[in-house]
Amino acid sequence: MTNFIKAICFITGIAYSSSIYAQATATAYEETNDKVQSLKIQSDKNAVTDALAPGSWWRRSMQDHDQRLAWYTDARFGMFIHWGVYSLAGGVWEGKPVGGYAEQIMRTKKIPGKVYRKLVDNFNPVDFNADEWMKTAKETGMKYMIITAKHHDGFAMYPSDAYPYDIRLTKFKRDPMKELRAAAKKYGIKFGFYYSHANDWEHPDASGRDWDTVGNAYLANLKGAPDWNKYQEFIPRVQKYVNNKVIPQLKELAKYDPDIFWFDTNQHLPISENLRILQNIRTFAPNVVVNGRLVTFNDFNFGDYLNTTDKPAFFRPQNQVWEGLPTTNESYGYSEFDTRHKPASHFIGLLAGAANKGGNILMNVGPMGNGKMDPRDLAILKGIGNWMQVNGESIYGTTTSPLSVQPWGESTYKNGTLYLQVKQWPKDGKLIVGGFNGTLQKAYLLANKSASALKTARLNDKDLIITVPAKAPDSIISVVVLKTTGKPKLDYTRLLSNTTANVLQAFDAALTGKDLLYGNGKLHNEFIRHWKDDTQVLAWNFRLNETARFKVTIEYNTENENESGKVYITVGEKKLWVDYAPTTSKQRVSKTLNVGIIELPAGAHELKLTAGEHQGKYLMQPLNITLTPVN
């Protein structure tokens, strides 16, 4: 999000994540006519044209967008649950651990449907307790829960008269969706369903089963995603699947009174079918929130908000409501042998980072086949809950921070209050808030509201100094609260620290030139890609209150293993260059190179990253440039 947009939102008091999103998407869709005409299937053209027409069903549904999303944008934190008969396998097949997502073991091991039925026959989660699950979510600080009612294996985790491949075929017999819905109401938690509408490995007319019976007919060139232009003769078959299974089951699930429907992998259906599903939902469940993976078209989605990447590590500014999808380890379904669990601090950092940019975190856990939560997950959730119990006020109901990037951490805003989420506690007891000039009622620690107010002073006409205790109240992130009077004056140019490292993230750069793309935000993928020549430039604006010397480093990787070259870092008339060797993001690695020392005077500066000569298709993929103060 640009500083200009942040300023407009802050001045007007409009939450960027709702009203401006509805206006922006409507405007953007006005400019898509050429893209619509580029669609190769006439039924897709017709469906998109009809949805975008003035007064269309889609445009009418967007008139209620803000009201529909009100609870969602306040919630900020939810629990995602992948649980099904695959949980009984626990990432193990025929006695051997299986890599990848455990919930996709059917596809990973190319298990025929008749063999997969052994999991159905033996599924009996006698330890399942809906109240325990919902209480855990509540104690963790989560405000909504989404659970897999049907995943890609096609098995319904509730009694489905519309298509009775469902929970009644197991030894369990009960309806866990009904029990969870009741528990959600008891604990005041919003509740909804993940439904795999496009991938279905059981139905003979569905897409996605690329190893058994009909799947090969739907394969294209990349990752099994269908190219429907090549396989138009199969569209009537998936239409039959949508008619006979998808829409009837969604109508059944709507009777549970859900707050949200969550979809995925829409590339496995033509756009026209995805739109038809959405139009049906808007008819029989008009107030239900629909995520952004049901229907996408070019850079837009027809849902209520955007889903960013799975397993994110970094976030970039967005121009709409959005949600990140981390999971406790590396799988979404329960995996007995996946021990790559992240600590609670990782997810607390994600919560702060997402709220800073106006986003939600939907955090996944994969319960075991017996119905119990994995103890490893429970330990993580407890750690998050401990932090949220004290600091949740700085997350819930907040909007995108009006402050520029701060070297000590993140910040959020709500009703005249700024929450400073400090990761790097100042060693000298002086917390500098760059760009803040306003009237304060009080500054205090969120962890100790009853304590004396913190002392504040003006560093200059743009920046504030807060005197904080020598020891941080929290070892992960401590929150300092600024109660303001009126709208403070803000300087949106980032203030660099002369005591701690300043990381200029590629995601925060201003981009010049065509065709530059963002990485997906996973670890070592928080880069800018498709950098080809010197017409494309990354730039960061910042300022200094006094002369400072910095050690300059750059972190990068390359898309291909034959790409090397030279790039330049320029600040004013000062120019540094660095030669780089190949690496590859596919290996999830990066390299950090020392660039040199640069001395800069007080004042405003612009740092530019520009292209030199290079070998291979693209230049490096920069992740960040770090300026570390040196004596």
LUMFIGU-599942 format. One line per field, with one value per residue (C-alpha): residue number from 1; y negated, x negated, z; residue in one letter. Coordinates in steps of 0.001 Angstrom, whole numbers, plus 500000, padded with zeros to 6 digits. Example, Ala and Ser with C-alpha at 12.3 -4.5 7.8 and 13.67 -1.06 7.14 Angstrom:
2
pos <- 1,2 .
yy <- 504500,501060 .
xx <- 487700,486330 .
zz <- 507800,507140 .
code <- a,s .
//
This chain:
631
pos <- 1,2,3,4,5,6,7,8,9,10,11,12,13,14,15,16,17,18,19,20,21,22,23,24,25,26,27,28,29,30,31,32,33,34,35,36,37,38,39,40,41,42,43,44,45,46,47,48,49,50,51,52,53,54,55,56,57,58,59,60,61,62,63,64,65,66,67,68,69,70,71,72,73,74,75,76,77,78,79,80,81,82,83,84,85,86,87,88,89,90,91,92,93,94,95,96,97,98,99,100,101,102,103,104,105,106,107,108,109,110,111,112,113,114,115,116,117,118,119,120,121,122,123,124,125,126,127,128,129,130,131,132,133,134,135,136,137,138,139,140,141,142,143,144,145,146,147,148,149,150,151,152,153,154,155,156,157,158,159,160,161,162,163,164,165,166,167,168,169,170,171,172,173,174,175,176,177,178,179,180,181,182,183,184,185,186,187,188,189,190,191,192,193,194,195,196,197,198,199,200,201,202,203,204,205,206,207,208,209,210,211,212,213,214,215,216,217,218,219,220,221,222,223,224,225,226,227,228,229,230,231,232,233,234,235,236,237,238,239,240,241,242,243,244,245,246,247,248,249,250,251,252,253,254,255,256,257,258,259,260,261,262,263,264,265,266,267,268,269,270,271,272,273,274,275,276,277,278,279,280,281,282,283,284,285,286,287,288,289,290,291,292,293,294,295,296,297,298,299,300,301,302,303,304,305,306,307,308,309,310,311,312,313,314,315,316,317,318,319,320,321,322,323,324,325,326,327,328,329,330,331,332,333,334,335,336,337,338,339,340,341,342,343,344,345,346,347,348,349,350,351,352,353,354,355,356,357,358,359,360,361,362,363,364,365,366,367,368,369,370,371,372,373,374,375,376,377,378,379,380,381,382,383,384,385,386,387,388,389,390,391,392,393,394,395,396,397,398,399,400,401,402,403,404,405,406,407,408,409,410,411,412,413,414,415,416,417,418,419,420,421,422,423,424,425,426,427,428,429,430,431,432,433,434,435,436,437,438,439,440,441,442,443,444,445,446,447,448,449,450,451,452,453,454,455,456,457,458,459,460,461,462,463,464,465,466,467,468,469,470,471,472,473,474,475,476,477,478,479,480,481,482,483,484,485,486,487,488,489,490,491,492,493,494,495,496,497,498,499,500,501,502,503,504,505,506,507,508,509,510,511,512,513,514,515,516,517,518,519,520,521,522,523,524,525,526,527,528,529,530,531,532,533,534,535,536,537,538,539,540,541,542,543,544,545,546,547,548,549,550,551,552,553,554,555,556,557,558,559,560,561,562,563,564,565,566,567,568,569,570,571,572,573,574,575,576,577,578,579,580,581,582,583,584,585,586,587,588,589,590,591,592,593,594,595,596,597,598,599,600,601,602,603,604,605,606,607,608,609,610,611,612,613,614,615,616,617,618,619,620,621,622,623,624,625,626,627,628,629,630,631 .
yy <- 500000,496631,493965,491767,494301,494825,491091,490829,493671,492201,488688,489778,492468,495052,498567,499458,503050,502479,499400,498537,502193,502260,499007,500069,503432,501951,499443,502095,504349,501502,501856,505592,505661,506531,509317,510672,510790,512731,515636,518570,520293,518582,519754,518120,514873,514866,515620,512928,510352,511047,510834,507482,505888,502888,504099,507701,510251,509849,506054,506234,508659,506246,503535,505468,506180,503974,505280,508878,508430,506326,509211,510595,507440,507028,510646,510610,514152,517485,521224,523345,527085,529785,532956,535945,539665,538850,537809,541481,542164,539333,538967,542668,545211,548893,548267,545525,541740,539791,536342,533336,532355,535232,534347,535098,538577,540071,538187,538325,542121,542489,544530,546030,545126,548673,548873,545416,546699,548578,545221,544514,547916,547521,543850,543632,540492,541502,538756,535937,533245,530181,528215,528854,527706,524537,523770,524151,521702,519263,519489,518964,515691,516870,515244,517602,521227,522861,526658,529008,530195,531856,531912,533061,536718,535985,537329,535312,534938,534557,536549,535651,536879,535046,537264,539924,540507,539200,539604,542185,544710,544634,546237,542786,542045,538658,535267,533374,530321,529977,530374,527785,525339,525602,525169,522114,520408,521306,519646,516714,517799,517308,520585,521820,524525,525300,527028,528441,527466,527982,530872,534058,537361,539530,538238,539756,536477,534193,532785,533352,537139,537312,540845,542975,543621,540258,537959,537997,536358,533270,532874,529884,529005,527770,529354,531121,527878,528174,526025,525977,524564,527824,530028,528272,531597,532450,529300,530977,533652,531195,529325,532582,532890,529315,529918,533284,532750,529272,527044,529566,530080,526350,525936,528608,526839,523530,525085,525142,521317,520760,517366,518149,520510,521175,522595,523542,524736,523061,523781,527266,525846,523437,519832,520137,522991,521182,518132,520292,521705,518216,516967,519847,519065,515418,516718,519225,517747,514014,512989,515637,514407,516096,516203,515286,518720,519621,517453,515639,513808,512413,510353,510138,512370,512241,513179,510970,510885,511985,515098,514711,517618,520738,520861,517147,515692,512099,509894,507125,504259,505110,502955,505072,507249,510192,513291,515245,519015,520336,523839,525121,527352,527934,529951,528894,532318,534228,535729,537944,537531,533842,532321,528948,527010,523281,521656,519493,516429,517061,516824,513852,512068,512985,511654,508323,508119,508947,506511,503792,504200,504678,508468,511532,514694,517995,520386,524076,527089,530711,532785,536482,539313,540111,536650,535137,532083,532828,532013,530240,527919,527349,526150,523587,522437,522004,519749,517606,517478,516234,513338,512560,512473,509483,507909,508892,505343,504333,506871,507060,504424,502555,501050,500594,498565,494931,494889,495499,498601,498536,500307,501673,503569,503100,500821,500799,498213,498162,495293,492695,495171,496285,499645,499938,503644,503545,506538,504811,503279,500255,500959,497316,497079,494560,495692,493367,493221,491887,489571,488987,485438,485212,484446,487324,488037,490815,493357,496620,500304,502506,505181,502823,500290,499327,498248,494649,493128,493361,490113,488688,485837,484349,485331,482754,481572,484991,487619,488681,490207,492479,493425,497131,499531,501177,504621,505433,506624,509481,511478,511702,508464,505756,503261,499547,497663,494072,492456,489468,486395,485567,486544,486325,484948,487753,487853,490931,490973,493734,492674,494849,495862,494971,497726,500841,502508,501067,503703,502329,505134,505619,505849,502230,500838,498477,500256,498530,500240,502908,506582,506681,509267,510067,513365,515241,514302,517749,518083,516876,515918,512360,511012,509038,511201,510946,508166,507907,504554,501025,499687,501517,499929,500605,497549,496744,493267,492567,489824,489334,486962,486877,487989,491744,494461,497780,501193,502176,505781,507282,510568,512229,515415,516242,517935,520102,521588,519923,516340,514013,510393,506999,504580,501041,499395,495623,492939,489490,489281,492236,495513,499003,502147,505824,508866,511831,515545,517886,519493,520765,519963,523491,524701,522108,520561,517065,515401,512243,510195,507359,504336,501760,498765,495638,492349,490207,486739,485766,485225,487060,489683,492127,495448,497057,500601,500676,503230,503801,506401,509940,513462,515568,514612,512470,510485,511442,511627,509116,509866,506889,504371,503840,500686,501427,498466,498564,496234 .
xx <- 500000,498556,497954,500430,503231,502284,502530,505940,507308,505945,507187,510671,511031,511980,510719,508833,509860,513542,514976,511989,511673,515228,514651,511239,512360,515365,513076,510526,513097,514168,510729,510864,512706,509564,508761,512286,511957,508714,510574,510612,513818,517048,518857,516145,516448,520191,520018,517441,519191,522516,520979,519320,522287,523952,526614,525405,525855,522180,522321,525487,523782,520869,523218,523366,519646,518793,521630,520836,517183,517599,517053,514217,512098,512517,511574,508022,507246,508838,508254,508046,508630,507740,509365,510736,510258,506720,505947,506107,503143,501188,498832,497951,498811,497910,495724,493603,493678,495047,493720,495777,499186,500593,504177,503262,501889,504421,502856,499284,499343,501803,504166,507130,510546,511340,508106,508648,511983,509984,509434,513143,514014,511604,512150,513532,512383,513732,511754,513281,514746,516107,516217,512512,511555,513592,512351,508783,509471,511022,508087,505656,507401,508996,512251,513307,512883,512951,512945,512775,516316,515016,511400,509937,510583,514274,515363,517978,517353,521074,524193,524835,528067,527179,524133,523805,520064,519881,519289,522090,519883,517411,517669,518088,521644,521931,522029,518877,519866,523107,521296,518685,521345,523066,519768,518903,522134,521441,518007,518942,516720,517629,517725,517540,516548,513698,515243,513137,515356,512920,510700,512608,510761,513835,516418,516004,516796,514668,511218,507946,507567,504575,503447,506577,509344,510322,507582,505325,508029,507756,503997,502267,498599,498028,498772,501859,503820,506393,506173,509866,509339,507626,510207,513495,515160,514923,516681,520121,518770,517577,520856,522575,520317,521124,524850,524961,522523,521096,524169,526395,523773,523213,526945,526780,523898,525762,528364,525690,525868,522172,520512,518009,517376,513751,512684,509417,507756,510272,508075,509565,512864,513599,514218,517835,518458,516750,518904,522029,521200,520688,523938,525782,524217,525260,528817,529167,526586,526282,524777,522062,518495,516798,513011,510982,510109,513508,513288,510197,509800,506390,505301,508766,511073,514836,514952,515057,511338,507920,506094,502341,499918,499936,497218,496265,493192,493533,496390,496567,499070,502405,505217,508020,509021,506650,505691,502463,502516,499685,499639,497928,495455,495171,498364,501976,503408,501989,498560,496986,493426,493476,491549,490863,493036,492496,492423,495248,493052,493181,496975,497085,494787,497087,500105,498400,497117,500513,502438,499919,500896,504623,504717,505960,504143,505959,503674,503919,503768,504244,505984,505169,507313,508525,510104,507504,505407,501715,499896,497198,499837,501424,498101,497809,501394,500908,497905,499874,502823,500630,499468,502914,504475,502269,501794,504826,506156,503392,504669,508481,510421,507309,506616,503531,500933,500615,496957,494089,491927,490235,486902,488131,491207,494813,497706,501491,504240,507749,510038,507382,504963,501637,500241,496479,495551,491896,489747,486384,486568,484234,481130,480824,484455,485326,487967,488048,491295,490438,492867,495244,496188,499430,501010,500826,503193,501036,498356,498260,497398,500306,498985,499307,502105,502186,498546,497462,497575,494401,492487,492534,490659,490235,487029,487833,490937,491382,490303,491225,489093,490677,488749,489359,488188,484814,486409,489071,492377,492497,489618,491311,493197,494032,496787,496574,499885,500192,503544,503874,506077,507308,505496,501728,499495,497540,494392,494566,490887,489149,486687,483582,482079,478486,478257,479898,479990,482426,483885,485308,487616,488164,491882,491759,489931,491462,491292,490643,490908,493121,493527,491895,493640,493749,492708,495333,494026,492928,489511,486858,489644,490201,488475,489119,488855,488757,486162,484819,483150,482287,485775,486933,485927,486540,486438,486807,487218,485876,484438,481752,481677,477893,474952,474446,472237,473751,472542,474597,475591,478018,479912,481031,481556,481961,484767,482410,479016,477373,478142,475391,474411,474002,476399,475939,477037,477226,477985,477720,474290,472929,472885,471953,472011,472034,471311,473520,473445,476392,478550,482105,485317,486542,484081,485463,482055,480680,477292,476252,473435,471435,471713,469610,469718,471679,471809,474920,475698,478809,481875,484041,482608,483674,481888,482186,481386,480649,479510,476077,474997,476191,476151,479286,482928,483339,481315,481201,484349,483650,485141,483815,481050,479837,478147,476359,474858,471084,468748 .
zz <- 500000,499048,501657,499785,500192,503843,504365,502704,504813,508030,507334,506252,508881,506239,506879,503714,504140,503405,501701,499558,498533,497185,495292,493995,492699,490943,489219,488344,486775,484485,482878,482164,478834,476856,479296,479011,475246,475618,477219,474820,475928,474989,478105,480239,478272,478720,482441,483198,481004,482697,486182,485436,483679,485374,487774,487576,490349,491286,491466,493540,495920,496372,497625,500914,500966,503941,506097,505212,506127,509282,511701,509603,509499,513256,514008,512580,513851,513031,513267,510116,510629,508114,509438,507582,507068,505827,509413,510355,508040,509662,506717,506709,504017,504051,507085,505500,506041,503093,502248,501234,502545,504598,503659,500031,500683,498274,495363,496625,496787,493864,495986,494095,495454,496554,498558,500060,501404,504056,505766,505574,507028,509959,510770,514315,516178,519562,521326,519267,521503,519746,522998,523623,520127,520358,523853,522608,519783,522250,524662,521797,520964,517718,516630,513836,512800,509373,509023,506056,505374,502184,501073,497756,498575,498037,501429,503320,507052,507678,506670,503027,501527,498319,497768,500469,500391,503932,507653,507971,506153,509064,512470,514002,512767,514554,512791,513880,511828,513773,517092,516158,515004,518388,520235,518134,519175,522806,522743,520514,517627,513973,512081,508517,506083,503733,500733,497895,494986,492112,493153,493878,493634,494205,491742,488243,486472,488639,487918,489723,489868,487534,488397,488244,485718,484259,485473,482420,480336,482494,482617,481108,481073,484604,487974,486723,486321,483531,480458,479675,476223,475265,476936,476229,475456,479154,480371,480266,482612,485242,484865,485757,488829,489903,489417,491170,494036,494569,494579,496428,499140,499567,500037,502739,504464,504304,506625,509373,509325,508538,508623,505881,502966,502067,498676,496970,493714,491404,488356,488307,487045,484183,485210,484145,486580,489448,488790,488645,492081,493500,491984,493618,496990,496702,496193,499040,501469,500630,503974,504075,503508,500545,500329,497264,495906,494485,491369,490116,486838,485934,488969,490513,492454,492697,496381,499449,500163,498961,500120,499947,499957,502083,504765,504544,506202,504936,503792,501249,501232,499594,498204,499652,502589,502801,504766,505312,505853,508060,509511,512625,510768,506994,506455,506830,507652,510626,509891,512512,511231,510295,513194,511547,513964,514283,517740,519052,518478,514717,514638,517001,514584,511699,513601,514179,510607,509111,511316,510447,506786,507409,507074,508939,509987,509495,511342,510543,512829,511810,514492,514749,513449,516971,517246,519553,518802,518288,521591,519570,518134,521531,522949,520144,520575,524322,523731,521290,523682,526517,524350,522945,526417,527212,523798,521724,521960,519542,516968,517105,515200,514137,510747,508652,510506,509437,510494,508111,508531,511943,512689,516029,514802,513669,514568,514288,514725,516223,517220,517928,519479,518067,519176,518843,518662,519599,518648,519079,522550,522759,524815,525849,527006,524277,521767,518765,516804,513382,511648,514559,515532,517464,520791,523243,526068,527430,526554,528486,528335,527311,529677,532634,532105,535778,535845,535542,532094,530055,529578,526062,524411,520968,519257,516577,514733,513103,515626,519154,521932,524525,527651,528297,531033,530620,530361,527807,529326,526808,525353,521922,521227,523756,523040,523796,523531,522339,523088,520764,520614,517144,513980,514452,511751,510143,508038,505835,504963,506879,509586,509703,513012,513825,516449,514969,511543,508993,506669,503432,502318,498599,499358,500620,497586,495053,491695,488365,484994,483480,484299,487742,489916,493631,495159,497134,500579,501694,503296,500815,498411,499665,496560,493385,490280,486491,486678,483138,482459,483575,482858,485990,489286,492981,495251,498956,500440,503922,506065,508702,511650,511671,509576,509722,508246,507240,506234,503182,502447,499963,500257,497041,495096,491412,489556,487515,488167,485131,486154,487387,486931,488537,490245,491538,494775,494435,497019,495515,493932,495847,493965,495055,492977,493663,491525,492277,491499,490850,493479,493214,495078,494351,496983,499397,499857,499628,499726,501530,500009,501521,499263,501105,503457,502733,504688,504389,505735,507642,505494,502988,500667,497979,497603,494180,493115,489390,486849,485425,482911,483533,482181,481896,481422,484539,487032,490693,492795,495615,499026,500955,501435,504995,506283,509560,511477,511945,513784 .
code <- m,t,n,f,i,k,a,i,c,f,i,t,g,i,a,y,s,s,s,i,y,a,q,a,t,a,t,a,y,e,e,t,n,d,k,v,q,s,l,k,i,q,s,d,k,n,a,v,t,d,a,l,a,p,g,s,w,w,r,r,s,m,q,d,h,d,q,r,l,a,w,y,t,d,a,r,f,g,m,f,i,h,w,g,v,y,s,l,a,g,g,v,w,e,g,k,p,v,g,g,y,a,e,q,i,m,r,t,k,k,i,p,g,k,v,y,r,k,l,v,d,n,f,n,p,v,d,f,n,a,d,e,w,m,k,t,a,k,e,t,g,m,k,y,m,i,i,t,a,k,h,h,d,g,f,a,m,y,p,s,d,a,y,p,y,d,i,r,l,t,k,f,k,r,d,p,m,k,e,l,r,a,a,a,k,k,y,g,i,k,f,g,f,y,y,s,h,a,n,d,w,e,h,p,d,a,s,g,r,d,w,d,t,v,g,n,a,y,l,a,n,l,k,g,a,p,d,w,n,k,y,q,e,f,i,p,r,v,q,k,y,v,n,n,k,v,i,p,q,l,k,e,l,a,k,y,d,p,d,i,f,w,f,d,t,n,q,h,l,p,i,s,e,n,l,r,i,l,q,n,i,r,t,f,a,p,n,v,v,v,n,g,r,l,v,t,f,n,d,f,n,f,g,d,y,l,n,t,t,d,k,p,a,f,f,r,p,q,n,q,v,w,e,g,l,p,t,t,n,e,s,y,g,y,s,e,f,d,t,r,h,k,p,a,s,h,f,i,g,l,l,a,g,a,a,n,k,g,g,n,i,l,m,n,v,g,p,m,g,n,g,k,m,d,p,r,d,l,a,i,l,k,g,i,g,n,w,m,q,v,n,g,e,s,i,y,g,t,t,t,s,p,l,s,v,q,p,w,g,e,s,t,y,k,n,g,t,l,y,l,q,v,k,q,w,p,k,d,g,k,l,i,v,g,g,f,n,g,t,l,q,k,a,y,l,l,a,n,k,s,a,s,a,l,k,t,a,r,l,n,d,k,d,l,i,i,t,v,p,a,k,a,p,d,s,i,i,s,v,v,v,l,k,t,t,g,k,p,k,l,d,y,t,r,l,l,s,n,t,t,a,n,v,l,q,a,f,d,a,a,l,t,g,k,d,l,l,y,g,n,g,k,l,h,n,e,f,i,r,h,w,k,d,d,t,q,v,l,a,w,n,f,r,l,n,e,t,a,r,f,k,v,t,i,e,y,n,t,e,n,e,n,e,s,g,k,v,y,i,t,v,g,e,k,k,l,w,v,d,y,a,p,t,t,s,k,q,r,v,s,k,t,l,n,v,g,i,i,e,l,p,a,g,a,h,e,l,k,l,t,a,g,e,h,q,g,k,y,l,m,q,p,l,n,i,t,l,t,p,v,n .
//
